[in-house]
């Protein structure tokens, strides 16, 4: 099925779910995105860079176990996937193939691959440990169970998940290894305390014929809230092998979204500095008519499974939350239990004019700083924002500010290491959902402005010259809290 036909099919599905107006807006934004991405070409290292990496040395060259569950894979695409592993510039890896296809015809492809690359190989009839291992699974029990078969045989320090028809960039494992070593060197901690537990990279999509790369997914750093709205991490995922096995691997009841459920469990309760994002496109997701990359409606059960995985994560955390489908397939909305707490709304200027004693004597748990220049679209904005305080690590909640020109002024802020703030989605049409729909998704933010924020009173560290939070508190971006700047 061509990408054009897929767009049409996806359009009709969106129309059926969301109506004419939202479909028109969706189409307009899709055209805008296509124009912005026109001419996209992923970066491929040249021969000099590849040679330098192959000659490179690491202090602790960790071993990666690449797990590939195989099922009825197109032989041509299967071989291309194998080649992308064989061409890695970092050589300390093992490839574990768990094949649940109806026949073992891909076994011969594996043998040809290992002969051409001069790689030692063993299959399920062998008895010697080798770099490439092929296992036949006679009873196909689904993606999770089949992946667990590969996981149980992993001997590396880390596992790396690769789909049976996707592609790795030649430098993928080298870049992951370099990021791990850099993080550990910068932290200056011992391996027993600080070893990186989860690593992920950016990704894009590649057409079935391998001629076109498109829709790059440039990801933010680790965000546990955003991860509950969608599996934005997805590929290329690398996880400490001990951690992967300790959480029980993959669960069949979440097939279709097994990697989302797995990620949620792997990242619970671990320090965020042990989760690394490598800001490079290292993974190319193959787009075919039957895959979710080429046709999101092809596997509707996957979205249902994803929603259940998120609901399960909130239950484990003891947080009362309702997870619902957003207008965009595979993306979820979150509604937390309403909190009935004392709150005082006040402009920031009036607050700073108070004495320290007057501030301390404010009889409230929360303070809503809202500029008189802003008007809330919904009178429930305080209740919506306060509900995010169900998460104990949240100290402040900000919303979306829209200018008189109907474009976003800010949807939370990013903050550089130097402290410079950049408004997210500034200039985007207010009716658009933004890159990867992130303008309408719950997530953490790096910063906020003093004219629109709900703050936990006991989380305030200082207010001179702006509000600063005590260490350990997060800032939450609540997309339902929308404020319009009044015309002058």
C-alpha positions in Angstrom: 0.0 0.0 0.0 1.4 3.4 -0.9 2.0 6.1 1.6 -0.6 8.2 -0.3 -3.3 5.6 0.2 -2.4 5.3 3.8 -2.8 9.0 4.3 -6.3 8.8 2.8 -7.2 5.8 4.9 -5.9 7.6 8.1 -7.8 10.7 7.1 -11.1 8.9 6.9 -10.5 7.2 10.2 -9.8 10.5 11.8 -13.0 12.0 10.3 -15.0 9.2 11.7 -13.6 9.6 15.2 -13.4 13.4 15.4 -15.8 15.1 12.9 -15.3 17.6 10.0 -13.8 20.6 11.8 -11.1 18.8 13.6 -10.3 16.8 10.5 -9.9 20.0 8.5 -7.5 21.4 11.1 -5.6 18.1 11.2 -5.2 18.1 7.4 -4.0 21.7 7.4 -1.4 20.9 10.1 -0.3 17.8 8.3 0.4 19.9 5.2 2.3 22.4 7.3 4.4 19.6 8.8 5.1 18.1 5.4 6.4 21.4 4.2 8.6 21.8 7.3 10.0 18.3 6.8 10.5 18.5 3.1 14.0 17.7 2.1 14.8 15.8 5.3 17.8 13.6 4.9 19.2 11.6 7.9 22.9 12.1 8.7 25.1 9.2 7.7 28.7 9.1 8.9 31.3 9.2 6.1 34.0 6.5 5.6 36.5 8.4 7.6 34.2 8.7 10.6 33.3 5.0 10.4 36.9 4.0 10.2 37.7 6.1 13.3 34.9 4.6 15.3 36.0 1.1 14.3 39.4 1.8 15.7 38.1 3.5 18.8 38.6 2.2 22.3 36.4 2.4 25.4 37.5 2.0 29.0 34.6 -0.3 29.7 33.4 -1.7 26.4 30.0 -3.0 27.5 28.4 -5.8 25.6 25.0 -5.3 23.9 22.6 -8.2 23.3 20.4 -7.2 20.4 17.1 -9.0 20.7 15.1 -9.6 17.5 11.7 -11.5 17.6 11.1 -12.7 14.0 7.8 -13.6 12.5 7.1 -14.1 8.7 9.5 -11.4 7.9 10.0 -10.4 4.2 13.3 -12.1 3.3 14.7 -9.0 1.6 13.9 -6.7 4.6 15.1 -9.4 7.0 18.5 -9.4 5.3 18.7 -5.6 5.3 18.1 -5.6 9.1 20.9 -8.2 9.5 23.2 -6.1 7.4 22.5 -3.0 9.6 23.7 -5.0 12.6 26.8 -6.5 10.8 27.9 -3.0 9.7 28.0 -1.6 13.3 31.2 0.3 14.0 31.2 -1.0 17.6 31.8 -4.7 17.7 31.0 -5.9 21.2 27.5 -7.2 20.5 25.6 -10.4 20.1 22.5 -10.9 18.0 19.8 -13.2 19.3 17.0 -14.1 16.8 13.9 -15.8 18.1 12.0 -17.0 15.0 8.3 -18.0 15.4 7.6 -18.1 11.7 5.7 -21.0 10.2 8.9 -22.3 8.6 12.6 -21.9 9.2 13.4 -20.5 5.7 15.1 -17.5 7.4 17.7 -19.8 8.9 19.5 -20.0 5.6 19.5 -16.1 5.3 21.2 -16.0 8.8 23.8 -18.5 7.7 24.6 -16.5 4.5 24.8 -13.3 6.5 27.3 -14.8 9.0 29.4 -16.2 6.2 29.6 -12.9 4.4 30.5 -11.0 7.5 32.8 -13.8 8.9 30.8 -13.9 12.1 30.6 -17.0 14.2 27.1 -18.4 14.3 25.1 -21.0 16.2 21.5 -22.1 15.8 19.3 -24.1 18.2 21.0 -27.3 17.1 24.4 -26.1 18.2 26.1 -26.1 21.5 28.8 -23.4 21.3 28.3 -19.8 22.3 28.6 -17.5 19.3 28.0 -13.9 18.2 24.8 -14.7 16.3 22.3 -17.1 17.7 19.2 -18.3 15.9 16.4 -20.0 17.7 13.3 -21.6 16.3 10.1 -21.2 18.3 7.7 -23.9 17.3 4.8 -22.6 19.2 4.2 -18.9 18.4 2.9 -17.3 21.6 3.1 -13.6 20.5 5.6 -10.8 20.5 6.1 -10.6 24.2 6.7 -14.3 24.8 8.9 -14.5 21.8 11.0 -11.6 22.9 11.3 -13.1 26.3 12.8 -16.2 24.7 15.5 -14.0 23.3 15.9 -12.1 26.6 16.4 -15.3 28.6 19.4 -16.0 26.4 21.0 -12.6 26.6 24.5 -12.5 28.0 25.4 -8.9 27.4 25.5 -6.0 29.9 22.6 -4.3 28.0 19.8 -5.5 25.8 18.9 -3.6 22.7 15.5 -4.0 21.0 15.4 -4.2 17.2 12.3 -5.1 15.1 12.8 -7.7 12.4 12.5 -5.4 9.4 13.9 -2.1 10.8 17.4 -0.7 10.4 20.1 0.6 12.7 22.4 3.4 11.7 25.9 2.1 11.4 27.1 4.1 14.3 24.1 3.2 16.6 25.9 1.0 19.2 29.1 3.2 19.1 27.0 6.3 19.9 25.1 4.5 22.7 28.4 3.3 24.2 30.0 6.7 23.9 27.0 8.3 25.7 27.2 5.8 28.5 30.9 6.2 29.0 30.6 10.0 28.8 27.8 10.1 31.4 29.7 7.9 33.8 33.0 9.9 33.3 31.2 13.2 33.9 29.5 11.9 37.1 32.7 10.4 38.4 30.9 7.7 40.2 31.7 4.0 40.6 30.0 1.4 38.3 28.2 -0.1 41.2 26.4 3.2 42.0 25.9 5.0 38.8 25.8 2.7 35.7 23.4 4.0 33.2 20.2 1.9 33.2 18.2 3.1 30.1 19.4 4.7 26.9 17.3 5.8 23.9 17.9 7.7 20.7 16.0 9.7 18.1 14.5 7.9 15.1 12.8 8.3 11.8 10.8 6.2 9.3 12.1 4.6 6.2 9.9 3.5 3.2 9.5 -0.2 2.4 11.9 0.2 -0.6 14.5 1.9 1.6 14.6 5.0 -0.7 12.9 7.6 1.5 13.5 8.7 5.1 10.9 10.9 6.7 9.1 12.0 9.9 12.1 12.3 12.1 11.1 11.9 15.8 13.4 14.3 17.7 12.8 13.4 21.4 13.1 15.3 24.6 15.0 14.1 27.6 13.3 11.6 29.9 9.9 12.7 31.0 7.8 10.3 33.1 4.6 12.3 32.5 5.0 12.5 28.7 5.7 8.7 28.7 2.2 8.2 30.1 0.7 10.1 27.2 2.5 8.0 24.5 5.5 5.9 24.1 7.6 8.7 22.8 10.9 6.8 23.5 10.1 3.8 21.4 13.2 3.1 19.3 16.2 2.7 19.7 15.8 1.3 23.3 18.7 0.0 25.3 18.2 -1.3 28.8 20.5 -2.8 31.5 20.1 -6.5 31.2 19.8 -7.1 34.9 17.0 -4.5 35.1 15.2 -5.9 32.1 15.1 -9.3 33.7 14.3 -8.1 37.2 11.1 -6.4 36.0 10.0 -9.6 34.4 10.7 -8.8 30.8 7.7 -8.4 28.5 4.0 -9.2 29.4 1.8 -10.9 26.8 -1.3 -9.1 28.1 0.1 -5.9 26.6 1.1 -7.3 23.2 1.1 -4.5 20.7 2.2 -2.1 23.4 4.6 -4.4 25.2 7.5 -2.1 24.8 5.5 0.8 26.3 4.5 -1.3 29.3 8.1 -2.6 29.6 9.5 1.0 29.6 7.1 2.2 32.2 8.1 -0.6 34.5 11.9 -0.2 33.8 11.8 3.5 34.6 9.8 3.5 37.7 11.7 4.4 40.9 15.1 5.0 39.2 16.9 8.3 39.2 16.5 10.3 36.0 20.2 10.8 35.6 20.5 7.0 34.9 18.3 7.4 31.8 20.1 8.9 28.8 18.8 10.4 25.6 21.2 10.3 22.6 20.1 13.2 20.4 20.9 11.4 17.1 18.7 9.5 14.6 20.1 6.0 15.1 17.0 3.9 14.2 15.0 3.7 11.0 11.5 2.4 11.5 10.3 0.5 8.4 7.0 1.8 7.1 4.7 -0.8 5.5 1.0 -0.9 5.0 0.5 -3.4 7.8 2.8 -1.7 10.3 1.8 1.1 12.8 4.5 3.3 11.3 2.9 3.2 7.9 -0.7 2.9 8.9 -1.5 3.8 12.6 -5.0 2.2 12.2 -3.5 -1.2 11.3 -3.2 -2.4 14.9 -5.9 -0.7 16.9 -5.4 -3.3 19.7 -2.0 -1.8 20.3 -3.5 1.5 21.4 -5.9 -0.3 23.7 -3.0 -2.2 25.2 -1.0 1.0 25.6 -3.8 2.7 27.5 -4.1 -0.3 29.8 -0.3 -0.2 30.4 -0.5 3.5 31.4 -3.5 2.8 33.7 -1.6 0.0 35.3 1.4 2.3 35.9 -0.7 4.8 37.7 -2.2 2.1 39.8 1.2 0.9 40.8 2.1 4.4 41.8 -1.1 4.8 43.9 -2.3 7.7 41.8 -6.0 8.0 40.8 -6.0 8.9 37.1 -8.3 8.3 34.2 -6.6 7.6 30.9 -8.6 8.3 27.7 -7.9 8.3 24.0 -7.0 11.6 22.5 -8.1 12.5 19.0 -4.7 11.2 17.8 -4.2 7.5 17.7 -1.7 6.2 20.2 -1.8 9.4 22.3 -3.6 9.6 25.6 -5.2 12.3 27.7 -5.0 12.1 31.5 -7.4 13.3 34.1 -6.4 13.1 37.8 -8.7 13.0 40.8 -9.8 16.5 41.8 -8.1 17.9 44.9 -10.0 20.2 47.3 -7.2 22.4 48.7 -7.0 26.0 49.7 -5.7 28.3 47.0 -5.3 32.1 46.7 -5.2 33.7 43.3 -2.9 36.7 43.1 -0.8 38.6 40.5 2.9 38.1 41.0 3.5 41.8 41.5 1.2 42.0 44.4 2.8 39.0 46.0 6.3 40.4 45.7 5.1 43.7 47.3 4.2 41.8 50.5 6.6 41.5 53.4 8.1 38.1 54.2 5.8 37.8 57.2 2.7 38.6 55.1 3.6 35.9 52.6 4.1 33.3 55.4 0.7 34.2 56.9 -1.2 33.6 53.6 -3.7 30.9 54.7 -3.4 28.6 51.7 -1.6 25.5 50.4 -1.4 26.8 46.9 -0.9 30.1 45.2 -2.3 30.9 41.7 -0.2 33.6 40.1 -2.2 35.0 37.2 -1.6 38.3 35.4 -4.6 40.6 34.9 -3.6 40.7 31.2 -4.6 37.0 30.9 -8.1 35.5 30.8 -8.8 31.8 31.3 -10.8 30.0 28.6 -12.3 27.7 31.2 -13.4 28.5 34.8 -12.2 25.1 35.9 -8.6 26.0 35.2 -7.5 26.1 38.9 -9.1 22.7 39.5 -7.5 21.3 36.4 -4.1 22.6 37.3 -4.4 21.6 41.0 -5.3 18.0 40.0 -1.7 17.6 38.6 -0.5 18.0 42.2 -1.6 14.4 42.8 1.9 13.7 41.6 4.0 14.3 44.8 7.0 15.5 42.9 5.1 18.4 41.2 5.7 21.8 42.7 4.3 24.1 40.0 1.8 23.8 37.1 1.7 26.0 34.1 -0.6 26.3 31.2 -0.8 27.4 27.6 -0.8 31.1 26.8 -2.3 32.3 23.5 -1.7 35.7 22.1 -4.3 38.0 20.4 -3.2 36.7 17.0 -4.5 33.2 18.0 -1.0 31.8 18.1 0.7 30.2 21.1 3.0 32.4 23.2 4.1 29.6 25.4 3.3 26.0 26.3 5.8 25.6 29.1 9.4 26.5 28.7 12.7 24.8 28.0 15.6 26.0 30.1 19.3 25.8 28.9 22.2 24.9 31.2 22.9 28.6 31.2 19.4 29.4 32.5 18.1 30.8 29.3 14.3 30.1 28.8 12.8 29.3 25.4 9.0 29.2 25.0 7.7 25.9 23.7 5.6 26.1 20.5 5.8 29.8 20.3 4.2 31.0 17.1 2.2 27.8 16.5 -1.5 28.3 15.6 -3.5 27.7 18.7 -5.7 25.1 17.0 -2.7 23.0 16.0 -1.5 20.1 18.2 2.2 20.8 17.4 5.2 18.6 16.7 4.4 15.0 17.7 1.2 16.5 19.2 3.2 17.7 22.2 1.5 21.0 22.4 -1.6 19.2 23.7 0.0 16.5 25.8 0.6 16.4 29.5 4.3 16.7 30.2 7.0 18.2 32.4 8.5 21.6 31.6 11.8 23.2 32.3 10.3 26.5 33.3 7.4 28.9 33.6 6.6 32.6 33.7 5.4 34.3 36.8 2.2 35.6 35.1 0.6 32.1 34.8 1.5 29.4 37.2 0.0 27.5 40.2 2.6 26.9 42.8 2.7 24.7 45.9 3.3 27.2 48.7 5.8 25.0 50.6 7.7 24.3 47.3 8.7 28.0 46.8 12.4 28.6 47.4 12.6 32.3 46.4 10.7 35.0 44.6 13.4 37.4 43.8 13.4 38.3 41.0 11.3 35.4 39.8 9.7 32.3 41.5 12.1 29.5 42.0 11.3 26.0 43.4 13.1 24.0 46.0 15.3 21.2 44.7 13.4 18.0 43.7 10.2 19.6 42.6 9.0 19.4 38.9 7.0 21.8 36.8 4.0 20.3 35.1 2.5 21.6 31.8 -1.3 21.2 31.8 -2.5 21.6 28.2 -6.2 22.0 29.3 -5.4 25.2 31.2 -5.5 27.7 28.4 -5.2 31.5 28.8 -5.7 34.2 26.3 -3.8 37.5 26.4 -6.3 40.4 26.4 -6.1 42.9 23.5 -4.8 46.3 24.6 
